[in-house]
Amino acid sequence: MKRKDRAIKKRNGRQAGTLAVIDIGAHSIRMEIAEPSPGGGMNVLETLSQPVPIGNDVFTKGRIKADKFILVAKILKDYRRVMADYSVSSCRAIATSAVREALNKDIFIDRMLKETGIRVEALDSSEEIRLIYLSMRNLLRGRLGNLKNSVIAMIGTGSSHVCLLDDGMLRKAESFRMGTIRIYEELGQPISKSSMVIDDIVDSIVELLLRSFPRLPGSLVAVGSAPRSLLKMAGRDGSDGVDTISRDDFERISRTVERTAPDKLVGEYGMSDLDALGLIPCCEILSGLMKASGAGAVLIPETNTRDAIIEDMLRRKPEDDPFEPEIVSCAKFLGEKFCYDVKHAAAVSKYCLEIFDAMKSVHGLGRRDRLLLDVAATLHDAGQFLNNRQHHKHSHYLIRNSQIPGLSSNEMEIVAVVARYHRRGLPKTSHPEYMQLDSDERVKVLKLAAILRVADALDRSHDGKFGSLNLKFAEGRMIICPDATTMDMASETMALRAKSDLFDDTYGIKVEFQ
Amino acid sequence: MSAEFKFGKQYLINRDLSWIDFNSRVLDEASAQGTPLLDRLKFIAIFSNNLDEFFMVRIAGLRKQLDAGDKGTDASGLPVQEQLDRAREKVLDLTSRQYSLLNNELLPALRQKGLFLLKRNEWDSAERSEIGRIFRKMIYPALTPVAVDPSHPFPVLNNCAIEIAVRLRQRNSRKTVRALVEVPSVLPRFIAIPSRRFPGAGKVHVFLEDIIMEFVGELFSGCEILDTIPFRTTKDMDFTIDEEGVADLLSHIQKELVGRRSRHALRVEFIKGQGGALEKWIMERLEIGEDCRYVVEGPLHLANFFELIGKEAKPGLVEEEWRPLPSKAFKEGENVFDTIRRKESIPLFLPFQSFDPVVRLIEEAADDPSVLAIKQTLYRVSGNSPVVAALRRAAENGKQVTVIVELKARFDEGNNIQWARKLEQSGAHVIYGIPGLKIHCKALMVIRREQGGIRRYLHLSTGNYNDKTARVYTDIGYFTANEDIGADISALFNVMTGYSSPPASWRKIAAAPSDLKEKFISLIDREARMSSPHSPGRIIAKMNSLVEPDLVEHIYRAAHAGVKIDLVVRGICCLRPGIGTDNIRVTSIVDRFLEHSRIYYFANGGNPEYYLASADWMPRNLYRRIEIMFPVEDGETRSLLDQILKFQLNDRMKGRTLMPSGLYTESDKTGKYDSRRSQKLTYELFRRESQERKIQAQPKPL
């Protein structure tokens, strides 16, 4: 009983007391300690920050050097002391671009765990985007009105992401292995000589965005500590949590940045050395995006990843992901990119979810798996973009090599494998894409793919003819009683017979029409 | 701002000469007729103690500058050699005044009161034989005579110790030999001898070195003593550590302490009329010039008079004790955290009020199950400090105790290392300072988990967590549970422990070295901007020392803009007032308590701001130390600060005013202005307050 209580406490953030979040970035390590405040939300108790140039190692040599192992371990041990001061009950330590890309990532994570007891989790860029986006949306809630269509630039020191917001929904996110400090490290050149190269890099980014989104939305949001420094230069205190810099002001500030040595900026505007150094690339990126989008101002919210993680930790049920609609939206955008059949995808996805929900007690899967099924259903035919022959295999390849913000690479892998089995052969031990999953994941794939095959069969004619499936269960059978019985269901009946094989295998339930 | 104002050296006074003037004010207190005799004697001792430190640090520094061939001048335009010359001149003048006061006024007056201090030539035969007995029993075993000859080099002398040089001859030889005997500092300097010579006294006191000189022959059997003279050396005790290259600050300082003995001598003191061959020999052996030779009336080492005062203090000879009063805010039986939370902030005025609430805060924190952690800066803590004891108990009770120890506290390093080790043994996390910065801010933070979440309780102070100095230094402590200050102080602790870089900005406090100086300048400049002929600006700044030339300049600019400025500066004041404006007044208060609090007041156009700080306006405070300044926002404390500042500005008894010539007016020695003595008025203020409380607290009769 006691153990169970504790488990609940841990999951249920509100009772968990103080929380800590450690963020191992490319150039600094930061920690925030917070507690849920009685009036809701959270109360930040401590903010610590130490510069550590891990990025320098990784971006130039590919791996984290031994001295940084020692340094990071020392800082994490120090942080543990501060955590003890507040008797922190749960801690999440994440690492972003530098550790994520380091060849010796796994050994680094293992060493940190052994030496400090802190489990560092290397965050996928899609997860990073999700966190930043959520904290930004929280902050901008109510003010998103004229931001329904916007470009969101998330500018970090080691990596950056650009997201496009279309009609209030996230449509696309592109990650770049380019950051405000990284750019110097990779170039290995003095700042003065770097500006041409920075120009070129920014141009190529903008071009890439324009290719998939010919008309960029007309407003611009910039997130990150370098953009926040721009607010300082504009003389805004950001006390409101968000502030806007007009295009004219932005251009004026850019010129100041170009002309002023970074160390001067530090003294004059009270910013960190890293932010000051990163301002030139930051301004270049923003000015490129501003030109391409025609935005008249840039909106800068005072958010950071740590706040978003704390909000995540405080959320009552971790599976209640407020980001879910964005994931679905991005999946659809990806479908569009591969010229998918919108109607068919929507129908299959709808049938999938109806079956999934009706079978809850049988498959025992959770909300997150429902989302994966939804995405797999949306994208199952994406492979037809390459060739109709073997298109299930092409779907697999395309999905696993795409990025959907909010889905980890592991989840993308599952989605890809589920989509791969939407037709033809069933999973076999000789299939490497299937076998590389662990056994729990394989079971999950079987359960989800079984539903997807049935749902796909039910829209054999690609016309989404059924409003509701009206599922009934009786003696090992699932009976589909569509609301419109008069219509022609011959092709669906035939397809169902062929594609309910996995369903029968997996659940021991036969599928039939009424 | 007047257009012609151009800041320059004429606005400044040399800092070391200004310091000597401060010490002169200390000496001045020894001549105050209205003050009881032993209190006056105490100022003689303080004067000497101060002067010793001055030689060890400041004169040492100037000498080093000179040796390094420094041809420059200080901010006031004096070359190094001239600073040294003028300092010597002033010191000679002051010490002769000091000895004249001691020998011609205080000691004879004390005899009148029955306190006899006999010189060697005044002993009678009965006394001499008693002294001889004491010599053989108590003193002889502690002596280590050192012969100096070609095979025994001149020894390393202990800093500030009295040495006796002896010239002697073996009875069967014609050769003279020289030897040194150090007067042991472990023995009392004043030895009481029973005597019936002076009716009513019952005893007399004699000097330890006199006894040793009298019986020194017993140390050298078979020798004839030709000559003995006492002398004393003061050495260079200043050291700067190249901390960048020091891996372990603790062991480095331990080594440094050992190394100090062999430092260069800067001053040698002899007694007038005893000179001769031995004196010349000592000068040669110490390899120092005439300008380091100081001849005094005698006796040597007057700082030792503290010992006699301690032994003989009794009503009539010392001013009645001003017993530290209990703070009315803290009630018996009420949890100290509840008290602070209820009131949000509580000031504590030391030494008028008792230091107990600070100890109580740590003690209650040690036993409170809701307390998670205690963090504190410690610097110059007394040996058996109740603060350290309470912290140890907290650590033993499983609290997270973090103590930041400043090992670089001058002359106190040895002491600091001892209790730092003890704390570590109890499980506290002890951090030894930050390379390159001395931690001078005084902060205590208790982290407590309460119903509504984590709450931080703070005690910030202008002075150290030292229960001993808390009885002599006027400091202001400030208990608060203010969230913003709490957030700032925890961030500051993270900087001091090396866990984090400083935050980009503070919420409420200002801190050195990051932004304290800028904060002072912006506050002064704002006052200047807001000042108009109809409503002139107002600044009152109370501190120990004012040296930083940039702040002098801004103060002058503000004065020229019409701001009325009062500076209450106890010690060094490098600002020369009265040049082109009468808006700056400098007051210095030297009284029984050492003025130590730092209070900064800015009228801010009718919306006044009050600050307390650990920092003076000195470069070392602003650039090389971690210091804090915090706002006082509660009305009760503000009105107390108002009253205390008012008392100080009106103190015509112990307050002196700095004049444009660089000289100070004299204090009132007759006691005519006793009713305006600020420290007494302050004490009375708190006494009335505590009595009110007593009356209120009396239970109603049934």
Chai-1 contact restraints between the chains, C-beta under 6 A:
chainA,res_idxA,chainB,res_idxB,connection_type,confidence,min_distance_angstrom,max_distance_angstrom,comment,restraint_id
A,E35,B,G453,contact,1.0,0.0,6.0,A-B,restraint_1
A,E35,B,I454,contact,1.0,0.0,6.0,A-B,restraint_2
A,P38,B,G452,contact,1.0,0.0,6.0,A-B,restraint_3
A,L45,B,I454,contact,1.0,0.0,6.0,A-B,restraint_4
A,E46,B,S490,contact,1.0,0.0,6.0,A-B,restraint_5
A,L48,B,N494,contact,1.0,0.0,6.0,A-B,restraint_6
A,L48,B,Y499,contact,1.0,0.0,6.0,A-B,restraint_7
A,L48,B,S500,contact,1.0,0.0,6.0,A-B,restraint_8
A,S49,B,S500,contact,1.0,0.0,6.0,A-B,restraint_9
A,S49,B,S501,contact,1.0,0.0,6.0,A-B,restraint_10
A,D78,B,Y499,contact,1.0,0.0,6.0,A-B,restraint_11
A,A84,B,Q400,contact,1.0,0.0,6.0,A-B,restraint_12
A,D85,B,A373,contact,1.0,0.0,6.0,A-B,restraint_13
A,D85,B,Q400,contact,1.0,0.0,6.0,A-B,restraint_14
A,D85,B,I447,contact,1.0,0.0,6.0,A-B,restraint_15
A,S87,B,L372,contact,1.0,0.0,6.0,A-B,restraint_16
A,G270,B,A504,contact,1.0,0.0,6.0,A-B,restraint_17
A,G270,B,S505,contact,1.0,0.0,6.0,A-B,restraint_18
